[in-house]
Amino acid sequence: MKNIKKAEVLTLKEQIAYQEGQVVSKTLAQNSSVSVTLFSFDKGEEISTHESGGDAFVTCLDGTGKITIDEQEYILHEGESIVMPAGHPHAVFGEEQFKMLLVVVF
């Protein structure tokens, strides 16, 4: 693990800030088996359609985000999660300001 305090109680959504007009990411762990990243999206910002080599587990930490998987749209609110399956086209859009935790398992 990196970029995060250890042996301390914390709130994940407070570990990354919004920045106007940007998508911000903060990698917490990355190796050949797993990737753990925090993201913040300003309203209207997005990660365009792409595919991943691993199953991508998304949990909304704050705000509202739109997840598109195989052209089907899902709206995530705080506390909700979804899995974007490996090899399927997906995208993420900030319906409003939106923070998420992304865990990709390869």
C-alpha positions in Angstrom: 0.0 0.0 0.0 1.1 3.5 -0.7 -0.2 7.1 -0.6 -2.3 6.3 2.5 -1.7 6.2 6.2 -1.5 2.8 7.9 -2.7 1.7 11.3 -5.1 4.7 11.4 -8.8 4.9 11.0 -9.7 7.0 8.0 -12.5 8.0 5.7 -11.7 7.1 2.1 -13.6 10.0 0.5 -11.5 12.4 2.5 -8.3 10.9 1.0 -8.8 12.5 -2.4 -9.9 16.1 -3.4 -12.0 17.4 -6.2 -10.3 19.6 -8.7 -12.2 21.9 -11.1 -12.5 20.4 -14.6 -10.5 17.3 -13.8 -10.5 13.6 -13.0 -8.0 13.0 -10.2 -6.6 9.6 -9.3 -4.6 8.3 -6.3 -3.1 4.9 -6.5 -3.1 3.0 -3.2 -1.8 -0.4 -4.4 -0.8 -1.9 -7.8 0.8 -5.2 -8.7 0.2 -8.0 -11.3 -2.8 -9.3 -9.3 -4.6 -6.2 -8.1 -4.9 -2.4 -8.5 -6.6 -0.2 -5.9 -7.2 3.5 -6.9 -9.2 6.4 -5.5 -10.8 8.7 -8.1 -12.6 12.0 -8.0 -14.5 13.4 -11.0 -15.6 17.0 -11.3 -19.2 17.3 -12.6 -19.2 16.5 -16.3 -15.8 14.8 -16.4 -15.3 11.3 -17.6 -13.1 8.3 -18.3 -14.1 7.4 -21.9 -15.0 3.9 -23.0 -12.3 1.3 -22.6 -11.8 -2.3 -21.6 -9.8 -3.8 -18.7 -7.9 -7.1 -18.4 -9.4 -7.6 -14.9 -12.8 -7.4 -13.2 -13.2 -3.8 -11.9 -15.1 -3.3 -8.7 -16.4 0.3 -8.2 -17.8 1.7 -5.0 -19.2 5.2 -4.9 -17.8 7.1 -2.0 -19.4 10.5 -2.7 -21.8 12.2 -5.1 -23.4 10.5 -8.2 -21.7 8.8 -11.1 -22.8 7.1 -14.2 -21.2 3.8 -15.1 -21.7 2.5 -18.7 -21.1 -1.2 -19.3 -21.8 -2.7 -22.8 -23.7 0.5 -23.6 -26.1 0.0 -20.6 -26.1 2.9 -18.1 -26.1 2.5 -14.3 -26.3 5.4 -11.8 -24.3 5.0 -8.6 -24.9 6.9 -5.4 -22.8 6.9 -2.2 -22.4 3.4 -0.7 -23.4 1.6 -3.9 -21.1 -0.7 -5.9 -21.0 -2.4 -9.3 -18.6 -4.7 -11.1 -17.4 -3.9 -14.6 -16.5 -7.3 -16.0 -13.1 -7.9 -17.6 -13.0 -7.5 -21.4 -16.3 -5.6 -21.6 -16.4 -1.9 -22.8 -17.1 0.5 -19.9 -16.9 4.2 -19.1 -17.3 6.4 -16.0 -19.0 9.8 -16.0 -19.5 12.4 -13.2 -23.2 13.1 -13.2 -22.3 15.5 -10.4 -19.0 15.6 -8.4 -18.3 11.9 -7.8 -15.7 10.0 -5.8 -15.1 6.3 -6.2 -12.9 3.5 -5.0 -11.8 1.2 -7.9 -10.4 -2.3 -7.2 -9.3 -4.2 -10.3 -8.6 -7.9 -9.9 -6.5 -9.5 -12.7 
